[in-house]
Amino acid sequence: IQVGRTGALTPVARLEPVTVGGVVVSNATLHNEDEIERKDIRIGDTVVVQRAGDVIPQIVRVVEERRPENAHRFRFPDRCPECGSHAVREINEKTGKVDAVRRCTGGLICPAQAVERLRHFVSRNAFDIEGLGEKQIAAFYEDGLIAQPGDIFTLEERDRKSLKKLKDREGWGETSANNLFKAINERRKVGLDRFIFALGIRHVGETNARLLARSYGTLEHFVEEMEAAADPQ
């Protein structure tokens, strides 16, 4: 089970490596628990795999005649595998139906959500900080250097006071550390649309972020209106 930025629990099938369209595939998305039930996919099954749009591997169907006798159903967890918080399927307010996705309720106490939100914050269409890729974010989070987005912009100052310098970490050096600090400093000011997108708010992608930025005009106005909406009194 993979836990995403918004807490979505996504099941992933681990496969014996197979070549599909010239690419060796060992994982395939299963989307959600309803999809597993609908296709009756069980642990130990032999399955037909294709690459959707020639990119994302997915399971088409089970080869039932090759199902082993001991193949058993996968029990989807009702707790987050990363933080142990309850994982729930919310009711869609518009349709009144149960959401297909089960989500971790841990928020930022969930390490998986925290890391994914940090990765989103520094991604190309958000703050676009060169040198802070997926591996670096994960390592910095694990070592306590970056726990939330604001920590990124105090990294250089904290590094100057630290006994263990970034340049002395494995895989780093003085040049790469200085380049990272420079890249961070160049992103201390970004467009409002990029800032809103970087926050990782559910249902707010690039298009909605641009619409919100145009509507509110300034960060101050945006924050003011969001605080008012959160506290109607």
Backbone torsions as a table, in degrees:
resi	resn	phi	psi	omega
1	ILE	NA	125.6	175.3
2	GLN	-101.3	138.1	179.5
3	VAL	-107.3	122.4	-175.3
4	GLY	-93.1	-177.0	-176.1
5	ARG	-59.5	-36.1	-179.2
6	THR	-95.7	11.5	178.4
7	GLY	89.5	0.3	-178.8
8	ALA	-65.2	130.7	176.1
9	LEU	-93.8	113.5	-177.5
10	THR	-111.4	120.4	178.1
11	PRO	-76.1	139.1	178.9
12	VAL	-126.4	129.5	178.6
13	ALA	-81.8	130.3	172.8
14	ARG	-92.7	121.3	-174.9
15	LEU	-113.8	153.5	165.1
16	GLU	-65.2	131.5	-175.3
17	PRO	-51.9	132.9	179.7
18	VAL	-141.9	145.1	179.8
19	THR	-87.7	122.4	178.9
20	VAL	-127.2	115.8	179.3
21	GLY	59.3	35.6	177.6
22	GLY	83.4	3.2	-179.6
23	VAL	-121.5	135.6	177.6
24	VAL	-78.6	122.2	-176.9
25	VAL	-112.0	129.6	176.4
26	SER	-127.5	-5.2	176.4
27	ASN	-133.4	148.4	175.7
28	ALA	-145.2	136.8	179.8
29	THR	-69.7	143.0	175.9
30	LEU	-113.4	4.3	173.6
31	HIS	68.6	-69.6	-178.1
32	ASN	-160.7	176.4	-174.9
33	GLU	-67.5	-30.3	178.0
34	ASP	-65.0	-36.3	179.8
35	GLU	-65.5	-38.8	177.7
36	ILE	-62.6	-43.8	180.0
37	GLU	-66.9	-43.1	-176.8
38	ARG	-61.2	-41.5	-179.1
39	LYS	-91.3	-2.3	-179.8
40	ASP	49.8	55.1	179.6
41	ILE	-90.0	127.5	-177.4
42	ARG	-123.2	159.1	179.4
43	ILE	-66.0	128.0	-179.6
44	GLY	97.7	-4.8	-179.3
45	ASP	-68.0	155.1	166.1
46	THR	-95.9	132.5	-173.5
47	VAL	-131.6	158.9	173.4
48	VAL	-95.9	128.9	-176.0
49	VAL	-118.7	140.7	172.2
50	GLN	-136.5	163.4	176.5
51	ARG	-101.8	108.7	-178.2
52	ALA	-64.0	124.1	-177.5
53	GLY	61.9	23.7	-178.1
54	ASP	60.3	23.0	-179.4
55	VAL	-128.3	-67.5	-171.8
56	ILE	-89.0	119.8	177.7
57	PRO	-67.6	136.7	176.6
58	GLN	-144.6	155.1	-179.8
59	ILE	-87.9	125.5	-178.6
60	VAL	-83.2	-49.3	-177.9
61	ARG	-163.8	167.7	176.8
62	VAL	-95.1	141.0	173.0
63	VAL	-89.5	89.3	-170.1
64	GLU	-62.3	-33.0	-178.2
65	GLU	-67.9	-12.9	178.9
66	ARG	-107.6	12.8	179.3
67	ARG	-71.6	125.7	177.7
68	PRO	-70.6	154.8	-177.5
69	GLU	-62.0	-30.8	-176.5
70	ASN	-92.2	9.8	178.6
71	ALA	-66.3	125.5	-178.2
72	HIS	-121.8	158.4	-177.5
73	ARG	-68.9	148.5	177.2
74	PHE	-85.5	127.2	177.7
75	ARG	-90.4	112.3	-178.0
76	PHE	-70.3	131.6	-176.0
77	PRO	-70.3	146.1	174.0
78	ASP	-102.4	9.2	173.3
79	ARG	-131.4	148.4	-179.0
80	CYS	-66.5	128.7	-179.8
81	PRO	-70.0	-14.3	-178.3
82	GLU	-92.2	-40.0	-174.1
83	CYS	-126.3	-8.9	177.8
84	GLY	83.2	0.6	178.7
85	SER	-70.7	158.6	177.3
86	HIS	-60.0	140.2	175.0
87	ALA	-114.2	123.1	-172.1
88	VAL	-128.6	157.9	172.6
89	ARG	-103.4	114.6	-175.0
90	GLU	-77.8	160.8	174.7
91	ILE	-91.5	125.3	176.5
92	ASN	-69.8	118.3	-175.7
93	GLU	-63.7	-30.2	-177.6
94	LYS	-76.7	-41.8	-174.4
95	THR	-101.4	-19.9	-176.5
96	GLY	77.3	4.4	-179.0
97	LYS	-94.9	157.7	178.1
98	VAL	-74.2	133.5	180.0
99	ASP	-63.9	143.4	179.1
100	ALA	-70.4	-23.5	-175.6
101	VAL	-96.7	134.7	172.5
102	ARG	-94.6	134.4	-175.1
103	ARG	-122.5	144.1	173.6
104	CYS	-71.6	135.9	-179.4
105	THR	-94.6	6.6	-175.3
106	GLY	-73.6	-19.9	-177.8
107	GLY	60.0	-137.9	-174.6
108	LEU	-77.8	-2.8	171.9
109	ILE	-78.5	-13.0	177.7
110	CYS	-82.6	117.2	-177.4
111	PRO	-59.8	-35.2	-179.8
112	ALA	-64.4	-44.9	178.6
113	GLN	-65.5	-41.2	-178.6
114	ALA	-61.1	-45.7	-179.8
115	VAL	-65.5	-43.9	-179.1
116	GLU	-65.2	-35.4	178.1
117	ARG	-69.1	-36.8	176.1
118	LEU	-65.1	-42.4	178.0
119	ARG	-61.8	-40.5	178.2
120	HIS	-64.6	-41.5	-177.7
121	PHE	-58.8	-38.3	-176.1
122	VAL	-96.6	3.8	-175.3
123	SER	-67.9	169.3	-171.0
124	ARG	-56.0	-41.9	-176.9
125	ASN	-89.6	1.6	176.4
126	ALA	-107.4	-115.3	-179.5
127	PHE	-79.4	-18.5	174.1
128	ASP	52.0	60.1	-179.5
129	ILE	-95.2	109.6	-179.0
130	GLU	-67.9	135.6	178.9
131	GLY	99.1	-9.9	176.3
132	LEU	-110.8	79.6	179.1
133	GLY	-91.1	-171.1	-176.3
134	GLU	-60.6	-44.6	-177.7
135	LYS	-65.7	-42.6	-178.8
136	GLN	-65.1	-43.4	179.4
137	ILE	-60.7	-46.4	-179.1
138	ALA	-61.1	-43.1	-179.0
139	ALA	-67.5	-43.2	-179.8
140	PHE	-65.2	-37.6	179.1
141	TYR	-67.5	-45.8	-178.1
142	GLU	-60.9	-35.5	-178.0
143	ASP	-89.8	2.6	176.0
144	GLY	79.6	13.2	179.9
145	LEU	-79.4	-35.8	179.6
146	ILE	-134.9	116.1	178.4
147	ALA	-111.3	-25.6	179.8
148	GLN	-146.2	162.1	-174.4
149	PRO	-52.0	-39.3	-178.7
150	GLY	-59.9	-26.9	-179.2
151	ASP	-64.9	-25.5	-179.7
152	ILE	-60.0	-39.5	-173.1
153	PHE	-85.5	-1.3	173.7
154	THR	-112.8	5.3	-175.1
155	LEU	-61.4	-45.6	-177.7
156	GLU	-64.3	-43.9	-179.7
157	GLU	-62.9	-43.2	179.6
158	ARG	-68.2	-32.8	179.5
159	ASP	-65.6	-36.7	179.4
160	ARG	-63.2	-32.0	-177.2
161	LYS	-91.0	-10.6	-174.5
162	SER	-83.9	148.2	176.2
163	LEU	-77.1	-30.8	177.4
164	LYS	-101.1	101.0	-175.7
165	LYS	-77.3	153.3	177.6
166	LEU	-60.1	-39.3	-177.4
167	LYS	-63.4	-20.4	-178.5
168	ASP	-93.5	-4.0	178.8
169	ARG	-73.9	153.4	179.6
170	GLU	-60.1	131.3	179.4
171	GLY	87.4	-2.3	179.3
172	TRP	-116.0	171.3	176.5
173	GLY	-159.0	178.8	-176.8
174	GLU	-62.5	-41.8	-177.8
175	THR	-66.4	-47.5	-178.0
176	SER	-66.6	-35.0	177.8
177	ALA	-66.6	-45.0	179.1
178	ASN	-64.2	-36.7	178.5
179	ASN	-65.1	-38.3	178.4
180	LEU	-66.0	-45.6	179.7
181	PHE	-61.4	-38.1	178.3
182	LYS	-64.9	-43.4	180.0
183	ALA	-63.0	-39.1	178.3
184	ILE	-65.0	-45.6	-178.6
185	ASN	-63.5	-31.2	179.1
186	GLU	-72.3	-12.6	-178.4
187	ARG	-112.4	22.8	177.4
188	ARG	-73.4	-16.3	174.0
189	LYS	-129.9	124.7	177.3
190	VAL	-136.1	166.4	177.2
191	GLY	-63.9	151.8	-178.5
192	LEU	-60.3	-36.7	-179.9
193	ASP	-63.8	-40.5	177.2
194	ARG	-64.6	-40.5	-179.3
195	PHE	-62.5	-47.1	-178.7
196	ILE	-63.7	-42.7	178.1
197	PHE	-62.0	-39.4	-177.6
198	ALA	-64.6	-23.7	-178.9
199	LEU	-65.4	-21.0	176.4
200	GLY	71.2	34.2	179.1
201	ILE	-71.5	134.6	178.5
202	ARG	-57.8	138.2	178.4
203	HIS	73.2	3.6	178.1
204	VAL	-111.3	93.2	175.5
205	GLY	-92.2	-163.6	-177.2
206	GLU	-61.4	-43.4	-177.2
207	THR	-64.0	-48.1	179.6
208	ASN	-66.3	-33.3	177.8
209	ALA	-63.4	-40.5	177.8
210	ARG	-65.9	-40.4	178.8
211	LEU	-63.2	-43.3	179.0
212	LEU	-65.1	-41.2	-179.9
213	ALA	-62.4	-41.6	179.1
214	ARG	-67.7	-37.8	-177.2
215	SER	-69.2	-41.3	-174.8
216	TYR	-95.7	-23.4	171.9
217	GLY	79.0	-51.0	-177.9
218	THR	-129.6	158.8	177.9
219	LEU	-62.7	-40.6	-178.1
220	GLU	-59.7	-44.8	179.8
221	HIS	-65.9	-41.3	179.3
222	PHE	-60.7	-49.6	-179.4
223	VAL	-62.6	-42.6	179.7
224	GLU	-58.0	-45.9	-177.8
225	GLU	-72.3	-35.0	178.4
226	MET	-67.7	-39.4	177.8
227	GLU	-65.5	-38.7	178.9
228	ALA	-65.7	-38.6	179.9
229	ALA	-68.7	-34.9	179.5
230	ALA	-73.7	-27.0	-178.8
231	ASP	-130.7	79.3	-175.1
232	PRO	-59.4	-18.5	178.6
233	GLN	-78.6	NA	NA
